[in-house]
């Protein structure tokens, strides 16, 4: 058995080498390990967290140069295989920090968006940082449009473009607010 084939041992946990990165492995519970320092002894890496989305990432070194990888991508690639064209990683429970293999799968952007809607993590309505309107204003705007007020007058009053009011009126935006 070669030194390179030795993996950490932990009861109930499966490990796989990270392809192309000698001295690194990943576990099915979402941990990334290295033995590149500390005299060849395996140690768990402490991942960083993407501030905007909460995904965990680690730096792996190859030929002395660091490369950053998302932990979920390392887990899926190591245990399932490369990401199919047009697909991305889905976190089935909606928690971007849960990188257990049982919580991950490759999926289409449409499936990923459906997950976000199901988990309540999609930023629609006033939760969208770009929204100028509040959820509570939408029923009033719709009522006034139905009563015959113009899109332009409502747009001026609420400080938005008349196209925004038109999209709201025709159900293209703010669909979740009744």
Backbone as JSON, one array per atom type, in Angstrom:
{
  "sequence": "XXXXXXXXXXXXXXXXXXXXXXXXXXXXXXXXXXXXXXXXXXXXXXXXXXXXXXXXXXXXXXXXXXXXXXXXXXXXXXXXXXXXXXXXXXXXXXXXXXXXXXXXXXXXXXXXXXXXXXXXXXXXXXXXXXXXXXXXXXXXXXXXXXXXXXXXXXXXXXXXXXXXXXXXXXXXXXXXXX",
  "N": [[0.85, -1.18, 0.0], [0.66, 2.14, -0.95], [1.95, 5.25, 0.33], [0.38, 7.37, -0.55], [-2.15, 6.26, -0.84], [-3.22, 5.97, 1.65], [-5.77, 6.9, 3.86], [-7.54, 9.09, 6.16], [-9.02, 7.68, 9.13], [-12.2, 7.15, 10.4], [-14.86, 6.2, 12.32], [-17.74, 5.13, 10.64], [-17.52, 7.01, 8.64], [-16.82, 7.88, 5.33], [-14.02, 8.35, 3.2], [-12.5, 10.12, 0.48], [-9.93, 10.68, -1.92], [-8.98, 13.91, -3.13], [-9.18, 14.53, -6.41], [-6.36, 15.2, -8.38], [-5.11, 16.73, -6.49], [-2.8, 15.98, -4.54], [-2.42, 14.79, -1.21], [-4.71, 15.76, -0.1], [-8.02, 15.13, 1.06], [-11.54, 14.32, 1.13], [-14.49, 14.0, 3.09], [-17.53, 12.04, 3.4], [-19.16, 13.34, 5.14], [-18.76, 15.97, 4.74], [-16.35, 17.22, 5.41], [-13.08, 18.55, 4.83], [-9.82, 17.39, 4.47], [-6.28, 17.54, 5.16], [-2.87, 16.59, 4.68], [-0.62, 17.89, 4.2], [1.08, 19.36, 5.71], [2.42, 19.35, 9.04], [3.97, 17.01, 9.4], [2.96, 14.98, 7.74], [0.63, 14.05, 8.93], [-2.84, 13.55, 9.03], [-5.15, 16.24, 9.1], [-8.05, 18.13, 9.86], [-9.32, 20.65, 7.74], [-10.13, 24.09, 8.31], [-12.87, 25.61, 7.08], [-13.58, 28.6, 5.16], [-16.24, 31.06, 4.97], [-18.54, 32.01, 2.52], [-19.6, 35.24, 2.36], [-21.9, 36.39, 1.2], [-23.63, 34.25, 0.36], [-23.26, 32.09, 2.11], [-21.97, 29.67, 1.6], [-19.45, 27.19, 2.21], [-15.88, 27.27, 1.89], [-12.6, 26.17, 0.88], [-8.99, 26.41, 0.71], [-6.88, 24.81, -1.47], [-3.66, 23.56, -2.22], [-1.64, 23.36, -5.08], [1.22, 22.49, -6.68], [2.44, 24.51, -5.21], [0.76, 26.67, -5.49], [-2.16, 28.38, -4.44], [-5.6, 27.34, -4.65], [-9.0, 28.08, -4.61], [-11.84, 26.32, -3.47], [-15.28, 25.41, -3.39], [-16.69, 23.62, -0.71], [-18.93, 21.95, -1.04], [-18.79, 21.35, -3.78], [-16.39, 19.89, -3.9], [-17.09, 17.63, -2.39], [-19.25, 16.49, -3.87], [-18.01, 16.1, -6.4], [-15.96, 14.32, -5.72], [-17.33, 12.07, -4.71], [-19.54, 11.54, -6.38], [-19.01, 12.35, -9.01], [-17.9, 14.36, -11.82], [-19.4, 17.59, -12.4], [-22.27, 17.62, -14.35], [-22.78, 19.12, -17.6], [-24.41, 22.26, -17.62], [-25.5, 22.04, -15.12], [-25.63, 22.39, -11.51], [-24.69, 22.5, -8.02], [-27.01, 21.32, -5.65], [-28.32, 22.07, -2.48], [-30.09, 20.13, -0.55], [-31.53, 20.57, 1.82], [-31.57, 23.28, 2.0], [-29.64, 24.57, 3.46], [-26.7, 26.14, 3.05], [-24.33, 25.55, 4.33], [-24.38, 22.94, 5.04], [-22.76, 20.3, 4.08], [-22.92, 17.56, 3.8], [-22.81, 14.5, 2.07], [-25.29, 13.22, 1.71], [-27.0, 15.36, 1.61], [-26.58, 16.66, -0.73], [-26.74, 17.12, -4.29], [-26.36, 16.98, -7.89], [-28.01, 19.3, -9.97], [-30.42, 20.98, -12.09], [-30.5, 24.53, -12.94], [-33.16, 25.34, -12.7], [-34.27, 23.42, -10.95], [-32.73, 24.03, -8.69], [-33.59, 26.66, -8.18], [-36.25, 26.1, -7.62], [-35.88, 24.7, -5.23], [-34.99, 26.81, -3.62], [-37.27, 28.4, -3.48], [-39.0, 26.6, -2.18], [-37.66, 26.34, 0.28], [-37.81, 28.84, 1.27], [-35.77, 30.66, 0.89], [-35.42, 32.25, -1.27], [-35.03, 35.5, -2.55], [-37.47, 37.43, -2.8], [-39.94, 39.99, -3.42], [-40.13, 42.44, -0.85], [-37.9, 41.46, 0.43], [-35.9, 41.38, -1.37], [-33.0, 43.09, -1.98], [-32.98, 45.21, -3.76], [-35.51, 46.14, -3.98], [-37.94, 48.69, -4.12], [-40.46, 49.0, -3.29], [-42.76, 48.04, -0.68], [-44.05, 44.99, 0.7], [-46.57, 45.39, 1.9], [-47.61, 47.53, 0.49], [-48.4, 46.64, -1.99], [-51.04, 45.34, -2.34], [-52.67, 47.64, -2.11], [-51.79, 49.24, -4.26], [-52.54, 47.58, -6.39], [-55.32, 47.56, -6.0], [-55.94, 50.25, -6.51], [-55.12, 50.45, -9.16], [-56.98, 48.73, -10.36], [-59.21, 50.26, -9.92], [-58.9, 52.19, -11.78], [-56.85, 54.08, -11.74], [-53.91, 55.62, -13.13], [-50.89, 54.04, -14.31], [-48.66, 55.69, -14.42], [-49.22, 57.81, -12.61], [-49.3, 56.45, -10.17], [-46.74, 55.42, -10.17], [-45.2, 57.76, -9.93], [-46.04, 58.62, -7.39], [-45.11, 56.52, -5.72], [-42.43, 56.5, -6.26], [-41.21, 54.95, -8.28], [-40.46, 53.42, -11.48], [-42.78, 53.65, -14.21], [-43.0, 51.29, -15.6], [-42.45, 49.38, -13.7], [-44.76, 49.43, -12.17], [-46.51, 48.58, -14.15], [-45.61, 45.93, -14.63], [-46.2, 44.84, -12.16], [-48.98, 45.11, -12.19], [-49.68, 43.36, -14.28], [-48.98, 40.92, -13.31], [-46.35, 40.02, -13.52], [-44.4, 40.56, -11.72], [-43.98, 40.55, -8.11], [-45.61, 38.37, -7.49], [-45.98, 36.7, -5.33], [-47.23, 38.19, -3.41], [-50.38, 38.75, -2.22]],
  "CA": [[0.0, 0.0, 0.0], [1.48, 3.35, -1.03], [1.65, 6.32, 1.28], [-0.66, 8.21, -1.12], [-3.45, 5.62, -0.76], [-3.69, 5.98, 3.03], [-6.76, 7.95, 4.16], [-7.9, 9.12, 7.58], [-10.02, 6.69, 9.54], [-13.19, 7.65, 11.36], [-15.96, 5.23, 12.29], [-18.96, 5.55, 9.96], [-17.26, 8.09, 7.69], [-16.07, 7.46, 4.14], [-13.11, 9.37, 2.69], [-12.01, 9.99, -0.89], [-8.9, 11.64, -2.3], [-9.39, 14.98, -4.03], [-8.46, 14.27, -7.66], [-5.45, 16.24, -8.84], [-4.55, 17.47, -5.36], [-2.21, 15.03, -3.6], [-2.34, 15.24, 0.18], [-6.01, 16.26, 0.34], [-9.16, 14.22, 0.91], [-12.82, 14.86, 1.56], [-15.32, 12.95, 3.69], [-18.95, 12.09, 3.03], [-19.87, 14.23, 6.06], [-18.51, 17.35, 4.32], [-15.1, 17.78, 5.92], [-11.92, 18.47, 3.95], [-8.65, 17.07, 5.26], [-4.98, 17.71, 4.53], [-1.7, 16.09, 5.41], [0.48, 18.55, 3.52], [1.99, 19.89, 6.74], [2.33, 18.56, 10.27], [4.69, 15.74, 9.25], [2.16, 13.98, 7.04], [-0.51, 13.59, 9.73], [-4.09, 14.13, 8.53], [-5.85, 17.18, 9.97], [-9.22, 18.72, 9.22], [-9.19, 22.07, 7.4], [-11.21, 24.98, 8.76], [-13.31, 26.33, 5.89], [-14.1, 29.96, 5.24], [-17.66, 31.13, 4.59], [-18.92, 33.05, 1.58], [-20.42, 36.19, 3.11], [-23.19, 36.65, 0.55], [-24.52, 33.09, 0.26], [-23.06, 31.17, 3.21], [-21.29, 28.44, 1.22], [-18.13, 27.01, 2.8], [-14.83, 27.08, 0.91], [-11.25, 25.89, 1.39], [-7.9, 26.6, -0.24], [-6.01, 23.66, -1.68], [-2.45, 23.96, -2.91], [-1.13, 22.48, -6.13], [2.48, 23.06, -7.16], [2.73, 25.72, -4.45], [-0.21, 27.74, -5.76], [-3.46, 28.11, -3.82], [-6.84, 27.41, -5.42], [-10.15, 28.04, -3.72], [-12.92, 25.43, -3.89], [-16.42, 25.25, -2.49], [-16.68, 22.29, -0.11], [-19.98, 21.12, -1.65], [-18.31, 20.88, -5.08], [-15.4, 18.84, -3.65], [-17.79, 16.43, -1.93], [-19.98, 15.88, -4.99], [-17.07, 15.64, -7.43], [-15.21, 13.17, -5.21], [-18.18, 10.91, -4.44], [-20.53, 11.31, -7.44], [-18.38, 12.57, -10.3], [-17.89, 15.75, -12.3], [-20.69, 18.26, -12.6], [-22.74, 17.57, -15.73], [-22.98, 20.43, -18.24], [-25.68, 22.94, -17.36], [-26.01, 21.73, -13.78], [-24.91, 22.93, -10.37], [-24.94, 21.79, -6.77], [-28.21, 21.61, -4.88], [-28.34, 21.72, -1.06], [-31.48, 19.67, -0.47], [-32.21, 21.13, 2.99], [-31.53, 24.73, 1.93], [-28.57, 25.1, 4.29], [-25.49, 26.09, 2.24], [-23.19, 25.09, 5.12], [-24.52, 21.5, 5.26], [-22.12, 19.69, 2.93], [-22.95, 16.11, 3.86], [-23.15, 13.91, 0.77], [-26.73, 12.92, 1.68], [-27.73, 16.62, 1.42], [-26.13, 17.28, -1.97], [-26.88, 16.45, -5.59], [-26.3, 17.86, -9.05], [-29.34, 19.6, -10.48], [-30.53, 22.08, -13.04], [-30.81, 25.81, -12.3], [-34.6, 25.37, -12.39], [-34.44, 22.64, -9.72], [-32.12, 24.8, -7.61], [-34.49, 27.77, -7.87], [-37.41, 25.49, -6.95], [-35.46, 24.44, -3.85], [-34.94, 28.1, -2.91], [-38.66, 28.79, -3.21], [-39.51, 25.66, -1.18], [-37.02, 26.58, 1.58], [-38.03, 30.23, 1.69], [-34.52, 31.42, 0.84], [-35.41, 33.11, -2.44], [-35.22, 36.89, -2.13], [-38.48, 38.09, -3.61], [-40.67, 41.02, -2.7], [-39.31, 43.41, -0.12], [-36.66, 40.82, 0.87], [-34.9, 41.68, -2.39], [-32.31, 44.32, -1.59], [-33.22, 46.28, -4.74], [-36.94, 46.49, -3.99], [-38.3, 50.02, -3.63], [-41.81, 48.88, -2.72], [-42.93, 47.12, 0.45], [-45.13, 44.03, 0.47], [-47.85, 45.94, 2.34], [-48.09, 48.52, -0.48], [-48.81, 45.99, -3.24], [-52.5, 45.23, -2.49], [-53.22, 48.98, -2.31], [-51.49, 49.64, -5.64], [-53.4, 46.77, -7.27], [-56.69, 48.04, -5.85], [-56.04, 51.54, -7.18], [-55.04, 50.2, -10.6], [-58.27, 48.16, -10.75], [-60.2, 51.35, -9.87], [-58.69, 53.05, -12.94], [-55.74, 55.04, -11.64], [-52.89, 55.35, -14.14], [-49.6, 53.52, -13.86], [-47.72, 56.81, -14.27], [-49.48, 58.56, -11.38], [-48.88, 55.6, -9.05], [-45.27, 55.35, -10.21], [-44.68, 59.01, -9.34], [-46.34, 58.62, -5.95], [-44.3, 55.52, -5.02], [-41.03, 56.69, -6.59], [-40.71, 53.87, -9.13], [-40.72, 53.57, -12.9], [-44.14, 53.19, -14.53], [-42.87, 49.88, -16.02], [-42.53, 48.58, -12.47], [-46.19, 49.33, -11.84], [-47.11, 47.75, -15.2], [-45.26, 44.53, -14.36], [-46.97, 44.47, -10.98], [-50.38, 45.02, -12.62], [-49.88, 42.22, -15.16], [-48.58, 39.69, -12.63], [-44.99, 39.59, -13.84], [-43.61, 40.72, -10.49], [-44.73, 40.56, -6.85], [-46.61, 37.31, -7.58], [-46.19, 36.06, -4.02], [-48.02, 39.06, -2.54], [-51.8, 38.76, -2.64]],
  "C": [[0.89, 1.24, 0.0], [1.04, 4.37, -0.01], [0.48, 7.16, 0.79], [-2.05, 7.59, -0.96], [-4.03, 5.62, 0.65], [-4.62, 7.16, 3.24], [-7.01, 7.99, 5.66], [-8.93, 8.04, 7.88], [-10.9, 7.31, 10.6], [-14.4, 6.73, 11.23], [-17.2, 5.84, 11.62], [-18.77, 6.65, 8.93], [-16.42, 7.54, 6.55], [-15.24, 8.63, 3.63], [-12.74, 9.07, 1.24], [-10.93, 11.04, -1.12], [-9.52, 12.7, -3.2], [-8.53, 14.83, -5.29], [-7.61, 15.47, -8.06], [-4.8, 17.04, -7.74], [-4.01, 16.48, -4.33], [-2.13, 15.63, -2.2], [-3.64, 15.83, 0.7], [-7.06, 15.16, 0.16], [-10.41, 14.9, 1.47], [-13.64, 13.7, 2.11], [-16.77, 13.12, 3.26], [-19.77, 12.92, 4.02], [-19.52, 15.7, 5.81], [-17.27, 18.0, 4.87], [-13.99, 17.59, 4.88], [-10.69, 18.33, 4.84], [-7.38, 17.27, 4.45], [-3.92, 17.03, 5.37], [-0.45, 16.71, 4.79], [1.46, 19.21, 4.49], [1.86, 18.97, 7.94], [2.87, 17.14, 10.1], [3.82, 14.63, 8.65], [0.99, 13.43, 7.81], [-1.77, 14.3, 9.23], [-4.68, 15.09, 9.57], [-6.98, 17.83, 9.16], [-8.97, 20.2, 8.96], [-10.38, 22.84, 7.95], [-11.65, 25.81, 7.55], [-13.68, 27.78, 6.19], [-15.55, 29.94, 4.79], [-17.86, 32.29, 3.63], [-19.93, 33.96, 2.27], [-21.82, 36.34, 2.51], [-24.14, 35.45, 0.63], [-24.34, 32.04, 1.36], [-22.39, 29.85, 2.86], [-19.89, 28.39, 1.84], [-17.11, 26.75, 1.7], [-13.5, 26.83, 1.6], [-10.24, 26.21, 0.29], [-7.08, 25.33, -0.27], [-4.82, 24.12, -2.5], [-2.03, 22.89, -3.9], [0.09, 23.16, -6.72], [2.76, 24.41, -6.5], [1.76, 26.87, -4.65], [-1.56, 27.41, -5.15], [-4.61, 28.21, -4.83], [-7.99, 27.25, -4.45], [-11.24, 27.16, -4.32], [-14.05, 25.5, -2.88], [-16.41, 23.81, -2.0], [-17.74, 21.41, -0.77], [-19.53, 20.57, -3.0], [-17.27, 19.77, -4.9], [-16.07, 17.54, -3.24], [-18.48, 15.74, -3.11], [-19.03, 15.34, -6.06], [-16.35, 14.38, -6.97], [-16.07, 11.92, -5.06], [-19.13, 10.56, -5.59], [-19.9, 11.4, -8.82], [-18.5, 14.02, -10.7], [-19.29, 16.28, -12.51], [-21.09, 18.17, -14.07], [-22.95, 18.97, -16.29], [-24.37, 20.98, -17.93], [-26.26, 22.68, -15.99], [-25.14, 22.39, -12.73], [-25.28, 22.13, -9.13], [-26.23, 22.27, -6.12], [-27.97, 21.19, -3.42], [-29.8, 21.39, -0.75], [-32.24, 20.23, 0.73], [-32.19, 22.65, 3.01], [-30.44, 25.37, 2.75], [-27.25, 25.01, 3.52], [-24.25, 25.65, 3.01], [-23.27, 23.59, 5.42], [-24.0, 20.77, 4.02], [-22.01, 18.18, 3.05], [-23.41, 15.58, 2.51], [-24.65, 13.65, 0.64], [-27.58, 14.17, 1.44], [-27.44, 17.27, 0.08], [-26.49, 16.45, -3.19], [-26.7, 17.47, -6.7], [-27.72, 18.09, -9.52], [-29.32, 20.78, -11.42], [-30.75, 23.39, -12.29], [-32.28, 25.91, -11.91], [-34.89, 24.59, -11.11], [-33.89, 23.4, -8.52], [-33.02, 25.97, -7.2], [-35.75, 27.25, -7.17], [-37.11, 25.17, -5.5], [-35.49, 25.73, -3.04], [-36.35, 28.58, -2.56], [-39.23, 27.92, -2.08], [-38.94, 25.93, 0.22], [-37.23, 28.0, 2.09], [-36.77, 31.07, 1.67], [-34.41, 32.29, -0.4], [-35.73, 34.54, -1.99], [-36.19, 37.58, -3.08], [-39.22, 39.1, -2.74], [-39.71, 41.96, -1.99], [-38.02, 42.8, 0.42], [-35.54, 41.01, -0.14], [-34.29, 43.03, -2.05], [-32.53, 45.48, -2.53], [-34.65, 46.78, -4.73], [-37.17, 47.89, -3.4], [-39.68, 50.0, -2.97], [-41.78, 47.9, -1.55], [-44.11, 46.2, 0.16], [-46.5, 44.61, 0.82], [-48.44, 46.95, 1.35], [-48.73, 47.86, -1.72], [-50.32, 45.85, -3.36], [-53.17, 46.59, -2.75], [-52.99, 49.47, -3.74], [-52.39, 48.87, -6.61], [-54.85, 47.24, -7.19], [-56.88, 49.34, -6.62], [-55.94, 51.4, -8.7], [-56.39, 49.66, -11.11], [-59.37, 49.23, -10.76], [-59.97, 52.37, -10.98], [-57.58, 54.07, -12.82], [-54.65, 54.65, -12.63], [-51.61, 54.82, -13.5], [-48.64, 54.66, -13.58], [-47.96, 57.57, -12.97], [-49.05, 57.75, -10.14], [-47.36, 55.5, -8.99], [-44.66, 56.6, -9.59], [-44.87, 59.0, -7.83], [-45.4, 57.69, -5.17], [-42.81, 55.59, -5.36], [-40.41, 55.55, -7.39], [-41.02, 54.2, -10.59], [-42.12, 53.05, -13.22], [-44.13, 51.74, -15.04], [-42.95, 48.94, -14.83], [-43.99, 48.37, -12.08], [-46.9, 48.45, -12.88], [-46.84, 46.28, -14.98], [-46.03, 44.0, -13.16], [-48.43, 44.22, -11.37], [-50.63, 43.75, -13.43], [-49.34, 40.91, -14.59], [-47.21, 39.17, -12.97], [-44.07, 39.69, -12.65], [-44.55, 40.73, -9.28], [-45.84, 39.53, -6.85], [-46.96, 36.74, -6.21], [-47.06, 36.9, -3.1], [-49.44, 39.13, -3.08], [-52.53, 39.94, -2.08]]
}
